[in-house]
Amino acid sequence: MPDVLLDLSKSDLPRRIQGNLIAYMDLFAGLPDMVTVDGDVYWFASKKLTPGNMILRVNWPSENLDERIDALFEEIGQEVDEIDWMIFPPDQPVELGQRLAARGMPEGRAGNWLWTDLNTLTTEPSVPRNFRIEQVRNDAMMAEWLQVSEAGFGEEFAWFYDAYARHGYGADAFSLHYTGYVDDIPVTSATLLDAGGGASIYDVSTPTAFRGQGFGGFITYALMKEIRERGYTETWIWASNMAQSLYRKLGFIDADFGIREHSWHK
């Protein structure tokens, strides 16, 4: 991680990122072994490894704050043994992070956040001529997307199929999925989420056998262009440690959106 980060914590982006992440988690609401609570606090818990356990919004008064925190952990503890509390700049009260740190939950940066200006796209990455990208338009194509995603991440993602197929593929869908093919062989996949006042790229995946050929970079670049065509001038990405270098080559730079993470364990 670089010593100097682009400070975007005072911009409107943190609020949009928060709304985008909540929309992503809402796709899984109501599926087996998954719990969503949306009120003055938004939290999501899953008995499965993904998409994770997270508190993503808090709007509390300062009064009785410790009691509210205790009650929330008691409620969450009925479902899971741990959760990541993501505090965003719009969240209230402002002293929430300090209270959590005082409870033995130190503050972290919440992962690798990157940002890019879509008005200045880099040169399009090169890929073989027989490579193409198609948007998922039906359940059969969704099954192929799932196949690539599972192979790339090395995990079972059956509930992703359930969530995305339920959401649908029509003009009103805000969760859009893409698969890259070499001839008719699916080799890479990604998701674009247009919600919460912004659009971002999720779940870029390339199976080990197809890595090192530029497929992941190309599908990411294609989705960046799609986001720009949707009228956005900037986008962000929440990157894994392994993928940071790929995104930087595409023009993303490390940014601080003011998002802080505190981990709770039962």
DAGI-V76792 format. One record per residue. N is the residue number from 0. SS is DSSP state (H for helix, E for strand, - for the rest). Layout:
# DAGI-V76792
n=N ss=SS
n=N ss=SS
This chain:
# DAGI-V76792
n=0 ss=-
n=1 ss=-
n=2 ss=-
n=3 ss=-
n=4 ss=-
n=5 ss=E
n=6 ss=E
n=7 ss=-
n=8 ss=-
n=9 ss=-
n=10 ss=-
n=11 ss=-
n=12 ss=H
n=13 ss=H
n=14 ss=H
n=15 ss=H
n=16 ss=H
n=17 ss=H
n=18 ss=H
n=19 ss=H
n=20 ss=H
n=21 ss=H
n=22 ss=H
n=23 ss=H
n=24 ss=H
n=25 ss=H
n=26 ss=-
n=27 ss=-
n=28 ss=-
n=29 ss=-
n=30 ss=-
n=31 ss=-
n=32 ss=-
n=33 ss=E
n=34 ss=E
n=35 ss=E
n=36 ss=E
n=37 ss=E
n=38 ss=-
n=39 ss=-
n=40 ss=E
n=41 ss=E
n=42 ss=E
n=43 ss=E
n=44 ss=E
n=45 ss=E
n=46 ss=-
n=47 ss=-
n=48 ss=-
n=49 ss=-
n=50 ss=-
n=51 ss=-
n=52 ss=-
n=53 ss=E
n=54 ss=E
n=55 ss=E
n=56 ss=E
n=57 ss=E
n=58 ss=E
n=59 ss=-
n=60 ss=-
n=61 ss=-
n=62 ss=-
n=63 ss=-
n=64 ss=H
n=65 ss=H
n=66 ss=H
n=67 ss=H
n=68 ss=H
n=69 ss=H
n=70 ss=H
n=71 ss=H
n=72 ss=H
n=73 ss=H
n=74 ss=H
n=75 ss=H
n=76 ss=-
n=77 ss=-
n=78 ss=-
n=79 ss=-
n=80 ss=-
n=81 ss=E
n=82 ss=E
n=83 ss=E
n=84 ss=E
n=85 ss=E
n=86 ss=E
n=87 ss=-
n=88 ss=-
n=89 ss=-
n=90 ss=-
n=91 ss=E
n=92 ss=-
n=93 ss=-
n=94 ss=-
n=95 ss=H
n=96 ss=H
n=97 ss=H
n=98 ss=H
n=99 ss=H
n=100 ss=H
n=101 ss=H
n=102 ss=-
n=103 ss=-
n=104 ss=-
n=105 ss=-
n=106 ss=-
n=107 ss=E
n=108 ss=-
n=109 ss=-
n=110 ss=-
n=111 ss=E
n=112 ss=E
n=113 ss=E
n=114 ss=E
n=115 ss=E
n=116 ss=E
n=117 ss=H
n=118 ss=H
n=119 ss=H
n=120 ss=-
n=121 ss=-
n=122 ss=-
n=123 ss=-
n=124 ss=-
n=125 ss=-
n=126 ss=-
n=127 ss=-
n=128 ss=-
n=129 ss=-
n=130 ss=E
n=131 ss=E
n=132 ss=E
n=133 ss=E
n=134 ss=E
n=135 ss=-
n=136 ss=-
n=137 ss=-
n=138 ss=H
n=139 ss=H
n=140 ss=H
n=141 ss=H
n=142 ss=H
n=143 ss=H
n=144 ss=H
n=145 ss=H
n=146 ss=H
n=147 ss=H
n=148 ss=H
n=149 ss=H
n=150 ss=H
n=151 ss=H
n=152 ss=H
n=153 ss=-
n=154 ss=-
n=155 ss=-
n=156 ss=-
n=157 ss=H
n=158 ss=H
n=159 ss=H
n=160 ss=H
n=161 ss=H
n=162 ss=H
n=163 ss=H
n=164 ss=H
n=165 ss=H
n=166 ss=H
n=167 ss=-
n=168 ss=-
n=169 ss=-
n=170 ss=-
n=171 ss=-
n=172 ss=-
n=173 ss=-
n=174 ss=E
n=175 ss=E
n=176 ss=E
n=177 ss=E
n=178 ss=E
n=179 ss=E
n=180 ss=E
n=181 ss=E
n=182 ss=-
n=183 ss=-
n=184 ss=E
n=185 ss=E
n=186 ss=E
n=187 ss=E
n=188 ss=E
n=189 ss=E
n=190 ss=E
n=191 ss=E
n=192 ss=E
n=193 ss=E
n=194 ss=E
n=195 ss=-
n=196 ss=-
n=197 ss=E
n=198 ss=E
n=199 ss=E
n=200 ss=E
n=201 ss=E
n=202 ss=E
n=203 ss=E
n=204 ss=E
n=205 ss=-
n=206 ss=-
n=207 ss=H
n=208 ss=H
n=209 ss=H
n=210 ss=-
n=211 ss=-
n=212 ss=-
n=213 ss=-
n=214 ss=H
n=215 ss=H
n=216 ss=H
n=217 ss=H
n=218 ss=H
n=219 ss=H
n=220 ss=H
n=221 ss=H
n=222 ss=H
n=223 ss=H
n=224 ss=H
n=225 ss=H
n=226 ss=H
n=227 ss=H
n=228 ss=H
n=229 ss=-
n=230 ss=-
n=231 ss=-
n=232 ss=-
n=233 ss=E
n=234 ss=E
n=235 ss=E
n=236 ss=E
n=237 ss=E
n=238 ss=E
n=239 ss=-
n=240 ss=-
n=241 ss=-
n=242 ss=-
n=243 ss=H
n=244 ss=H
n=245 ss=H
n=246 ss=H
n=247 ss=H
n=248 ss=H
n=249 ss=-
n=250 ss=-
n=251 ss=-
n=252 ss=E
n=253 ss=E
n=254 ss=E
n=255 ss=E
n=256 ss=-
n=257 ss=-
n=258 ss=-
n=259 ss=E
n=260 ss=E
n=261 ss=E
n=262 ss=E
n=263 ss=E
n=264 ss=E
n=265 ss=-
